[in-house]
């Protein structure tokens, strides 16, 4: 994988942060507060309870020397939509609310309407009329009206979803509430954004993820002499104070984030990625010779480097496990309707839950 762009960006961010820390010293803020003072926080921000609360934001002046908080407005209260050049506001609509213009009347805070809130309304309607599916769970929305990144089914699995509620890479057995708190899906969401933003005609290189949608703590650039570094699994930010190594130097404790259960000595490529590179080289060779009917198909690799659920084998699509082994005999001809809708997610989920239940983690299947 080529992580040049990612690493360059992270290096830039680290440089900016370092520069900010040098300029924005404690003595600078002490002098700033002595000269200009800090505005008092609103009562709602000081209370921060279920009735009165606010949103803390960076102070709108250099170095963020003072606390800055906008008190939250409730549904129906008058709000200001805001225009370029206006003074910073003192209040804003609370979570799940949006400042909505009203014809001939001041704007007011109203409930957000989004894909997620609509899905919640549909769930509530089915719950009221008794038509909910087995173990169906009410969608969770964030303060912007998007789907929360992890959707969890008690006794089954948690999986990552896009802001629009579509299932994306990343899943774990749902064994306890702690699993939900740990599953931020940041790496999966980064991969989803890249794949849905960048030109699909080119290979999209993303950071390596773990199977649960977090960042792999070990990230490497392409090639045997590529640099490998340790990152924070939740944010993907480089960890300070840990020496980098080359790909060839990868081994237990080299670097310290190397995990022998998921990483391999001397290489960062997975079996799926190695197969992809081998077949791609063969295809390029055939094309260079003018042969475009080579019949070769590239494997599809997940953001964790393992095999995606659906693979092409000859004239068929098949369901495979993360190691690339076909799951039972599930397959469909590539030109069939069944192949068009085939995603193998249920088979993968069942395999994951059964494997976990055997180890004493889950006893109930969806």
KOLTI-919913 format. One record per residue (C-alpha): x, y, z; residue number from 1. Coordinates in nm, 3 decimals, padded with zeros to 5 digits. Example, Ala and Ser with C-alpha at 12.3 -4.5 7.8 and 13.67 -1.06 7.14 Angstrom:
REM residues 2
@c1=01.230; c2=-00.450; c3=00.780; n=1 $
@c1=01.367; c2=-00.106; c3=00.714; n=2 $
This chain:
REM residues 366
@c1=00.000; c2=00.000; c3=00.000; n=1 $
@c1=00.113; c2=00.357; c3=-00.072; n=2 $
@c1=00.070; c2=00.580; c3=00.231; n=3 $
@c1=00.280; c2=00.870; c3=00.099; n=4 $
@c1=-00.008; c2=01.117; c3=00.085; n=5 $
@c1=-00.137; c2=01.014; c3=00.428; n=6 $
@c1=00.202; c2=01.037; c3=00.594; n=7 $
@c1=00.287; c2=01.370; c3=00.427; n=8 $
@c1=-00.043; c2=01.511; c3=00.551; n=9 $
@c1=00.017; c2=01.382; c3=00.904; n=10 $
@c1=00.367; c2=01.526; c3=00.899; n=11 $
@c1=00.226; c2=01.862; c3=00.793; n=12 $
@c1=-00.028; c2=01.854; c3=01.075; n=13 $
@c1=00.240; c2=01.763; c3=01.327; n=14 $
@c1=00.452; c2=02.051; c3=01.201; n=15 $
@c1=00.167; c2=02.296; c3=01.237; n=16 $
@c1=00.088; c2=02.171; c3=01.588; n=17 $
@c1=00.452; c2=02.200; c3=01.691; n=18 $
@c1=00.471; c2=02.555; c3=01.557; n=19 $
@c1=00.151; c2=02.648; c3=01.739; n=20 $
@c1=00.286; c2=02.514; c3=02.066; n=21 $
@c1=00.599; c2=02.728; c3=02.027; n=22 $
@c1=00.404; c2=03.048; c3=01.958; n=23 $
@c1=00.115; c2=02.988; c3=02.197; n=24 $
@c1=00.308; c2=02.955; c3=02.519; n=25 $
@c1=00.169; c2=02.972; c3=02.869; n=26 $
@c1=00.331; c2=03.314; c3=02.915; n=27 $
@c1=00.162; c2=03.441; c3=02.599; n=28 $
@c1=-00.183; c2=03.342; c3=02.729; n=29 $
@c1=-00.105; c2=03.488; c3=03.072; n=30 $
@c1=-00.018; c2=03.821; c3=02.908; n=31 $
@c1=-00.324; c2=03.802; c3=02.681; n=32 $
@c1=-00.563; c2=03.741; c3=02.972; n=33 $
@c1=-00.399; c2=04.019; c3=03.176; n=34 $
@c1=-00.438; c2=04.266; c3=02.889; n=35 $
@c1=-00.773; c2=04.167; c3=02.740; n=36 $
@c1=-00.940; c2=03.944; c3=02.997; n=37 $
@c1=-01.181; c2=03.658; c3=02.924; n=38 $
@c1=-01.556; c2=03.687; c3=02.892; n=39 $
@c1=-01.762; c2=03.516; c3=03.160; n=40 $
@c1=-01.927; c2=03.191; c3=03.057; n=41 $
@c1=-02.303; c2=03.187; c3=03.027; n=42 $
@c1=-02.497; c2=03.022; c3=03.307; n=43 $
@c1=-02.608; c2=02.736; c3=03.085; n=44 $
@c1=-02.246; c2=02.653; c3=03.006; n=45 $
@c1=-02.152; c2=02.658; c3=03.373; n=46 $
@c1=-02.448; c2=02.436; c3=03.465; n=47 $
@c1=-02.407; c2=02.171; c3=03.194; n=48 $
@c1=-02.698; c2=01.952; c3=03.308; n=49 $
@c1=-02.998; c2=01.793; c3=03.136; n=50 $
@c1=-03.184; c2=02.127; c3=03.131; n=51 $
@c1=-02.912; c2=02.387; c3=03.075; n=52 $
@c1=-02.608; c2=02.316; c3=02.863; n=53 $
@c1=-02.388; c2=02.452; c3=02.589; n=54 $
@c1=-02.120; c2=02.368; c3=02.334; n=55 $
@c1=-01.754; c2=02.446; c3=02.403; n=56 $
@c1=-01.561; c2=02.568; c3=02.099; n=57 $
@c1=-01.212; c2=02.711; c3=02.033; n=58 $
@c1=-01.189; c2=03.073; c3=02.147; n=59 $
@c1=-01.224; c2=03.310; c3=01.844; n=60 $
@c1=-00.880; c2=03.464; c3=01.895; n=61 $
@c1=-00.521; c2=03.347; c3=01.861; n=62 $
@c1=-00.398; c2=03.065; c3=02.084; n=63 $
@c1=-00.733; c2=02.969; c3=02.241; n=64 $
@c1=-00.637; c2=03.128; c3=02.573; n=65 $
@c1=-00.992; c2=03.158; c3=02.709; n=66 $
@c1=-01.283; c2=02.918; c3=02.749; n=67 $
@c1=-01.555; c2=02.982; c3=02.490; n=68 $
@c1=-01.899; c2=02.828; c3=02.505; n=69 $
@c1=-02.225; c2=02.886; c3=02.319; n=70 $
@c1=-02.534; c2=02.816; c3=02.526; n=71 $
@c1=-02.780; c2=02.576; c3=02.367; n=72 $
@c1=-03.124; c2=02.684; c3=02.252; n=73 $
@c1=-03.425; c2=02.456; c3=02.285; n=74 $
@c1=-03.674; c2=02.359; c3=02.017; n=75 $
@c1=-03.892; c2=02.656; c3=01.916; n=76 $
@c1=-03.660; c2=02.924; c3=02.053; n=77 $
@c1=-03.553; c2=03.210; c3=01.825; n=78 $
@c1=-03.210; c2=03.169; c3=01.668; n=79 $
@c1=-02.981; c2=03.362; c3=01.433; n=80 $
@c1=-02.890; c2=03.194; c3=01.102; n=81 $
@c1=-02.568; c2=03.393; c3=01.074; n=82 $
@c1=-02.402; c2=03.580; c3=00.789; n=83 $
@c1=-02.037; c2=03.638; c3=00.690; n=84 $
@c1=-01.888; c2=03.923; c3=00.891; n=85 $
@c1=-02.129; c2=03.894; c3=01.182; n=86 $
@c1=-01.999; c2=03.899; c3=01.539; n=87 $
@c1=-01.954; c2=03.555; c3=01.698; n=88 $
@c1=-02.288; c2=03.429; c3=01.832; n=89 $
@c1=-02.364; c2=03.378; c3=02.200; n=90 $
@c1=-02.597; c2=03.084; c3=02.149; n=91 $
@c1=-02.683; c2=02.810; c3=01.903; n=92 $
@c1=-02.947; c2=02.543; c3=01.854; n=93 $
@c1=-02.892; c2=02.237; c3=02.071; n=94 $
@c1=-02.810; c2=01.887; c3=01.951; n=95 $
@c1=-03.056; c2=01.750; c3=01.700; n=96 $
@c1=-03.192; c2=02.099; c3=01.624; n=97 $
@c1=-03.138; c2=02.325; c3=01.325; n=98 $
@c1=-03.190; c2=02.700; c3=01.287; n=99 $
@c1=-03.480; c2=02.710; c3=01.041; n=100 $
@c1=-03.599; c2=03.021; c3=00.857; n=101 $
@c1=-03.968; c2=03.107; c3=00.887; n=102 $
@c1=-04.144; c2=03.325; c3=00.631; n=103 $
@c1=-04.207; c2=03.675; c3=00.777; n=104 $
@c1=-04.103; c2=03.550; c3=01.123; n=105 $
@c1=-03.772; c2=03.510; c3=01.305; n=106 $
@c1=-03.584; c2=03.183; c3=01.253; n=107 $
@c1=-03.639; c2=02.920; c3=01.522; n=108 $
@c1=-03.471; c2=02.599; c3=01.632; n=109 $
@c1=-03.649; c2=02.298; c3=01.482; n=110 $
@c1=-03.587; c2=01.925; c3=01.480; n=111 $
@c1=-03.341; c2=01.807; c3=01.215; n=112 $
@c1=-03.490; c2=01.608; c3=00.929; n=113 $
@c1=-03.244; c2=01.361; c3=00.778; n=114 $
@c1=-03.206; c2=01.004; c3=00.654; n=115 $
@c1=-03.140; c2=00.898; c3=01.013; n=116 $
@c1=-03.427; c2=01.084; c3=01.178; n=117 $
@c1=-03.660; c2=00.950; c3=00.908; n=118 $
@c1=-03.535; c2=00.598; c3=00.984; n=119 $
@c1=-03.607; c2=00.657; c3=01.353; n=120 $
@c1=-03.961; c2=00.774; c3=01.270; n=121 $
@c1=-04.016; c2=00.463; c3=01.058; n=122 $
@c1=-03.889; c2=00.243; c3=01.341; n=123 $
@c1=-04.119; c2=00.414; c3=01.591; n=124 $
@c1=-04.415; c2=00.365; c3=01.357; n=125 $
@c1=-04.339; c2=-00.007; c3=01.320; n=126 $
@c1=-04.296; c2=-00.037; c3=01.696; n=127 $
@c1=-04.637; c2=00.124; c3=01.748; n=128 $
@c1=-04.818; c2=-00.107; c3=01.507; n=129 $
@c1=-04.629; c2=-00.422; c3=01.609; n=130 $
@c1=-04.447; c2=-00.488; c3=01.282; n=131 $
@c1=-04.084; c2=-00.467; c3=01.399; n=132 $
@c1=-03.850; c2=-00.736; c3=01.271; n=133 $
@c1=-03.681; c2=-00.986; c3=01.498; n=134 $
@c1=-03.415; c2=-00.810; c3=01.710; n=135 $
@c1=-03.455; c2=-00.490; c3=01.506; n=136 $
@c1=-03.276; c2=-00.200; c3=01.678; n=137 $
@c1=-03.369; c2=00.169; c3=01.664; n=138 $
@c1=-03.113; c2=00.368; c3=01.463; n=139 $
@c1=-02.894; c2=00.613; c3=01.653; n=140 $
@c1=-02.838; c2=00.963; c3=01.509; n=141 $
@c1=-02.566; c2=01.213; c3=01.596; n=142 $
@c1=-02.616; c2=01.584; c3=01.656; n=143 $
@c1=-02.588; c2=01.655; c3=01.283; n=144 $
@c1=-02.864; c2=01.411; c3=01.192; n=145 $
@c1=-02.625; c2=01.150; c3=01.049; n=146 $
@c1=-02.623; c2=00.784; c3=01.151; n=147 $
@c1=-02.389; c2=00.704; c3=01.439; n=148 $
@c1=-02.088; c2=00.509; c3=01.303; n=149 $
@c1=-02.161; c2=00.181; c3=01.486; n=150 $
@c1=-02.489; c2=-00.012; c3=01.471; n=151 $
@c1=-02.514; c2=-00.285; c3=01.733; n=152 $
@c1=-02.752; c2=-00.580; c3=01.766; n=153 $
@c1=-02.747; c2=-00.728; c3=02.118; n=154 $
@c1=-02.646; c2=-01.094; c3=02.117; n=155 $
@c1=-02.514; c2=-01.068; c3=01.764; n=156 $
@c1=-02.269; c2=-00.815; c3=01.618; n=157 $
@c1=-02.179; c2=-00.447; c3=01.592; n=158 $
@c1=-02.094; c2=-00.316; c3=01.247; n=159 $
@c1=-01.985; c2=00.016; c3=01.100; n=160 $
@c1=-02.222; c2=00.228; c3=00.892; n=161 $
@c1=-02.179; c2=00.536; c3=00.674; n=162 $
@c1=-02.339; c2=00.870; c3=00.771; n=163 $
@c1=-02.629; c2=00.761; c3=00.548; n=164 $
@c1=-02.679; c2=00.431; c3=00.732; n=165 $
@c1=-02.527; c2=00.201; c3=00.470; n=166 $
@c1=-02.318; c2=-00.084; c3=00.606; n=167 $
@c1=-01.945; c2=-00.039; c3=00.549; n=168 $
@c1=-01.633; c2=-00.231; c3=00.651; n=169 $
@c1=-01.583; c2=-00.311; c3=01.020; n=170 $
@c1=-01.760; c2=-00.553; c3=01.254; n=171 $
@c1=-01.713; c2=-00.724; c3=01.590; n=172 $
@c1=-01.913; c2=-00.968; c3=01.804; n=173 $
@c1=-02.137; c2=-00.768; c3=02.040; n=174 $
@c1=-02.041; c2=-00.910; c3=02.379; n=175 $
@c1=-02.083; c2=-00.609; c3=02.610; n=176 $
@c1=-02.154; c2=-00.232; c3=02.605; n=177 $
@c1=-01.781; c2=-00.160; c3=02.624; n=178 $
@c1=-01.751; c2=-00.296; c3=02.270; n=179 $
@c1=-01.986; c2=-00.024; c3=02.146; n=180 $
@c1=-01.790; c2=00.254; c3=02.315; n=181 $
@c1=-01.465; c2=00.131; c3=02.160; n=182 $
@c1=-01.608; c2=00.101; c3=01.809; n=183 $
@c1=-01.564; c2=00.449; c3=01.660; n=184 $
@c1=-01.511; c2=00.316; c3=01.302; n=185 $
@c1=-01.283; c2=00.613; c3=01.219; n=186 $
@c1=-01.059; c2=00.415; c3=00.984; n=187 $
@c1=-01.357; c2=00.256; c3=00.809; n=188 $
@c1=-01.518; c2=00.597; c3=00.762; n=189 $
@c1=-01.194; c2=00.738; c3=00.620; n=190 $
@c1=-01.181; c2=00.452; c3=00.370; n=191 $
@c1=-01.550; c2=00.501; c3=00.282; n=192 $
@c1=-01.499; c2=00.875; c3=00.226; n=193 $
@c1=-01.193; c2=00.815; c3=00.007; n=194 $
@c1=-01.369; c2=00.552; c3=-00.204; n=195 $
@c1=-01.673; c2=00.777; c3=-00.250; n=196 $
@c1=-01.479; c2=01.097; c3=-00.317; n=197 $
@c1=-01.174; c2=01.008; c3=-00.526; n=198 $
@c1=-01.177; c2=00.909; c3=-00.894; n=199 $
@c1=-01.287; c2=00.541; c3=-00.914; n=200 $
@c1=-01.073; c2=00.494; c3=-01.226; n=201 $
@c1=-00.765; c2=00.500; c3=-01.006; n=202 $
@c1=-00.665; c2=00.274; c3=-00.719; n=203 $
@c1=-00.767; c2=00.429; c3=-00.389; n=204 $
@c1=-00.500; c2=00.386; c3=-00.121; n=205 $
@c1=-00.622; c2=00.416; c3=00.236; n=206 $
@c1=-00.477; c2=00.361; c3=00.581; n=207 $
@c1=-00.478; c2=00.001; c3=00.704; n=208 $
@c1=-00.770; c2=-00.073; c3=00.937; n=209 $
@c1=-00.837; c2=-00.335; c3=01.199; n=210 $
@c1=-01.134; c2=-00.569; c3=01.157; n=211 $
@c1=-01.336; c2=-00.353; c3=01.400; n=212 $
@c1=-01.297; c2=-00.038; c3=01.189; n=213 $
@c1=-01.025; c2=00.126; c3=01.399; n=214 $
@c1=-00.681; c2=00.215; c3=01.263; n=215 $
@c1=-00.421; c2=-00.059; c3=01.258; n=216 $
@c1=-00.165; c2=00.066; c3=01.515; n=217 $
@c1=00.108; c2=-00.017; c3=01.261; n=218 $
@c1=00.109; c2=00.177; c3=00.934; n=219 $
@c1=00.366; c2=00.134; c3=00.655; n=220 $
@c1=00.445; c2=00.298; c3=00.324; n=221 $
@c1=00.487; c2=00.094; c3=00.007; n=222 $
@c1=00.797; c2=-00.110; c3=-00.072; n=223 $
@c1=01.045; c2=-00.317; c3=00.134; n=224 $
@c1=01.229; c2=00.001; c3=00.235; n=225 $
@c1=00.909; c2=00.191; c3=00.313; n=226 $
@c1=00.881; c2=00.355; c3=00.652; n=227 $
@c1=00.663; c2=00.198; c3=00.922; n=228 $
@c1=00.535; c2=00.390; c3=01.222; n=229 $
@c1=00.300; c2=00.346; c3=01.515; n=230 $
@c1=-00.028; c2=00.539; c3=01.522; n=231 $
@c1=-00.319; c2=00.588; c3=01.760; n=232 $
@c1=-00.585; c2=00.327; c3=01.679; n=233 $
@c1=-00.871; c2=00.573; c3=01.737; n=234 $
@c1=-00.741; c2=00.879; c3=01.550; n=235 $
@c1=-00.470; c2=00.748; c3=01.317; n=236 $
@c1=-00.230; c2=01.016; c3=01.447; n=237 $
@c1=00.138; c2=00.916; c3=01.474; n=238 $
@c1=00.250; c2=00.824; c3=01.825; n=239 $
@c1=00.529; c2=01.047; c3=01.945; n=240 $
@c1=00.851; c2=00.901; c3=02.084; n=241 $
@c1=00.838; c2=00.566; c3=01.903; n=242 $
@c1=01.114; c2=00.504; c3=01.648; n=243 $
@c1=01.021; c2=00.418; c3=01.291; n=244 $
@c1=01.153; c2=00.112; c3=01.107; n=245 $
@c1=01.154; c2=-00.009; c3=00.748; n=246 $
@c1=00.921; c2=-00.282; c3=00.624; n=247 $
@c1=01.210; c2=-00.530; c3=00.614; n=248 $
@c1=01.282; c2=-00.460; c3=00.981; n=249 $
@c1=00.929; c2=-00.548; c3=01.094; n=250 $
@c1=00.938; c2=-00.799; c3=01.380; n=251 $
@c1=00.807; c2=-00.839; c3=01.732; n=252 $
@c1=00.879; c2=-00.514; c3=01.923; n=253 $
@c1=01.015; c2=-00.359; c3=01.603; n=254 $
@c1=00.839; c2=-00.121; c3=01.628; n=255 $
@c1=00.661; c2=-00.163; c3=01.962; n=256 $
@c1=00.314; c2=-00.163; c3=01.801; n=257 $
@c1=00.396; c2=-00.475; c3=01.596; n=258 $
@c1=00.139; c2=-00.742; c3=01.682; n=259 $
@c1=00.246; c2=-01.095; c3=01.582; n=260 $
@c1=-00.120; c2=-01.207; c3=01.574; n=261 $
@c1=-00.197; c2=-00.974; c3=01.281; n=262 $
@c1=00.140; c2=-00.863; c3=01.143; n=263 $
@c1=00.414; c2=-01.057; c3=00.961; n=264 $
@c1=00.791; c2=-01.030; c3=00.999; n=265 $
@c1=00.959; c2=-00.845; c3=00.714; n=266 $
@c1=00.646; c2=-00.759; c3=00.514; n=267 $
@c1=00.335; c2=-00.543; c3=00.545; n=268 $
@c1=00.137; c2=-00.690; c3=00.256; n=269 $
@c1=-00.135; c2=-00.941; c3=00.338; n=270 $
@c1=-00.211; c2=-01.255; c3=00.134; n=271 $
@c1=-00.489; c2=-01.070; c3=-00.048; n=272 $
@c1=-00.264; c2=-00.775; c3=-00.131; n=273 $
@c1=00.017; c2=-01.001; c3=-00.250; n=274 $
@c1=-00.225; c2=-01.188; c3=-00.475; n=275 $
@c1=-00.361; c2=-00.857; c3=-00.604; n=276 $
@c1=-00.012; c2=-00.729; c3=-00.691; n=277 $
@c1=00.085; c2=-01.058; c3=-00.858; n=278 $
@c1=-00.227; c2=-01.073; c3=-01.075; n=279 $
@c1=-00.205; c2=-00.701; c3=-01.157; n=280 $
@c1=00.151; c2=-00.749; c3=-01.284; n=281 $
@c1=00.034; c2=-01.041; c3=-01.500; n=282 $
@c1=-00.255; c2=-00.836; c3=-01.641; n=283 $
@c1=-00.021; c2=-00.546; c3=-01.723; n=284 $
@c1=00.210; c2=-00.790; c3=-01.902; n=285 $
@c1=-00.076; c2=-00.936; c3=-02.107; n=286 $
@c1=-00.209; c2=-00.592; c3=-02.197; n=287 $
@c1=00.138; c2=-00.478; c3=-02.303; n=288 $
@c1=00.140; c2=-00.773; c3=-02.545; n=289 $
@c1=-00.200; c2=-00.669; c3=-02.679; n=290 $
@c1=-00.390; c2=-00.948; c3=-02.505; n=291 $
@c1=-00.698; c2=-00.808; c3=-02.327; n=292 $
@c1=-00.884; c2=-01.142; c3=-02.307; n=293 $
@c1=-00.665; c2=-01.285; c3=-02.034; n=294 $
@c1=-00.955; c2=-01.392; c3=-01.811; n=295 $
@c1=-00.780; c2=-01.281; c3=-01.493; n=296 $
@c1=-00.974; c2=-01.116; c3=-01.211; n=297 $
@c1=-00.822; c2=-00.908; c3=-00.935; n=298 $
@c1=-00.916; c2=-01.005; c3=-00.581; n=299 $
@c1=-01.106; c2=-00.752; c3=-00.374; n=300 $
@c1=-00.927; c2=-00.664; c3=-00.050; n=301 $
@c1=-01.086; c2=-00.503; c3=00.255; n=302 $
@c1=-00.940; c2=-00.199; c3=00.435; n=303 $
@c1=-00.777; c2=-00.443; c3=00.679; n=304 $
@c1=-00.596; c2=-00.609; c3=00.388; n=305 $
@c1=-00.792; c2=-00.935; c3=00.410; n=306 $
@c1=-01.031; c2=-01.073; c3=00.149; n=307 $
@c1=-01.364; c2=-00.894; c3=00.095; n=308 $
@c1=-01.684; c2=-01.097; c3=00.132; n=309 $
@c1=-01.751; c2=-01.136; c3=-00.244; n=310 $
@c1=-01.486; c2=-01.256; c3=-00.489; n=311 $
@c1=-01.488; c2=-01.353; c3=-00.856; n=312 $
@c1=-01.378; c2=-01.707; c3=-00.934; n=313 $
@c1=-01.390; c2=-01.790; c3=-01.304; n=314 $
@c1=-01.743; c2=-01.723; c3=-01.427; n=315 $
@c1=-01.891; c2=-01.704; c3=-01.077; n=316 $
@c1=-01.911; c2=-01.480; c3=-00.774; n=317 $
@c1=-01.847; c2=-01.661; c3=-00.448; n=318 $
@c1=-01.873; c2=-01.585; c3=-00.076; n=319 $
@c1=-01.543; c2=-01.614; c3=00.111; n=320 $
@c1=-01.415; c2=-01.576; c3=00.465; n=321 $
@c1=-01.146; c2=-01.316; c3=00.548; n=322 $
@c1=-00.876; c2=-01.569; c3=00.455; n=323 $
@c1=-01.023; c2=-01.611; c3=00.105; n=324 $
@c1=-01.174; c2=-01.957; c3=00.158; n=325 $
@c1=-01.515; c2=-02.012; c3=00.001; n=326 $
@c1=-01.797; c2=-02.030; c3=00.256; n=327 $
@c1=-01.985; c2=-02.354; c3=00.196; n=328 $
@c1=-02.112; c2=-02.361; c3=-00.165; n=329 $
@c1=-02.258; c2=-02.011; c3=-00.196; n=330 $
@c1=-02.199; c2=-01.881; c3=-00.548; n=331 $
@c1=-02.374; c2=-01.726; c3=-00.848; n=332 $
@c1=-02.287; c2=-01.676; c3=-01.214; n=333 $
@c1=-02.150; c2=-01.326; c3=-01.269; n=334 $
@c1=-02.412; c2=-01.239; c3=-01.533; n=335 $
@c1=-02.707; c2=-01.339; c3=-01.312; n=336 $
@c1=-02.948; c2=-01.130; c3=-01.104; n=337 $
@c1=-02.838; c2=-01.321; c3=-00.795; n=338 $
@c1=-02.481; c2=-01.204; c3=-00.850; n=339 $
@c1=-02.596; c2=-00.841; c3=-00.879; n=340 $
@c1=-02.746; c2=-00.842; c3=-00.528; n=341 $
@c1=-02.496; c2=-01.079; c3=-00.367; n=342 $
@c1=-02.308; c2=-00.935; c3=-00.066; n=343 $
@c1=-02.251; c2=-01.237; c3=00.163; n=344 $
@c1=-02.282; c2=-01.022; c3=00.477; n=345 $
@c1=-02.514; c2=-01.266; c3=00.656; n=346 $
@c1=-02.279; c2=-01.558; c3=00.591; n=347 $
@c1=-01.983; c2=-01.360; c3=00.723; n=348 $
@c1=-02.182; c2=-01.251; c3=01.027; n=349 $
@c1=-02.294; c2=-01.606; c3=01.105; n=350 $
@c1=-01.937; c2=-01.732; c3=01.077; n=351 $
@c1=-01.817; c2=-01.458; c3=01.312; n=352 $
@c1=-02.089; c2=-01.519; c3=01.570; n=353 $
@c1=-02.052; c2=-01.899; c3=01.560; n=354 $
@c1=-01.675; c2=-01.872; c3=01.603; n=355 $
@c1=-01.719; c2=-01.636; c3=01.898; n=356 $
@c1=-01.989; c2=-01.850; c3=02.061; n=357 $
@c1=-01.757; c2=-02.149; c3=02.049; n=358 $
@c1=-01.508; c2=-01.949; c3=02.253; n=359 $
@c1=-01.779; c2=-01.858; c3=02.504; n=360 $
@c1=-01.843; c2=-01.503; c3=02.381; n=361 $
@c1=-02.194; c2=-01.519; c3=02.232; n=362 $
@c1=-02.469; c2=-01.774; c3=02.268; n=363 $
@c1=-02.746; c2=-01.614; c3=02.065; n=364 $
@c1=-02.756; c2=-01.585; c3=01.687; n=365 $
@c1=-02.953; c2=-01.337; c3=01.481; n=366 $
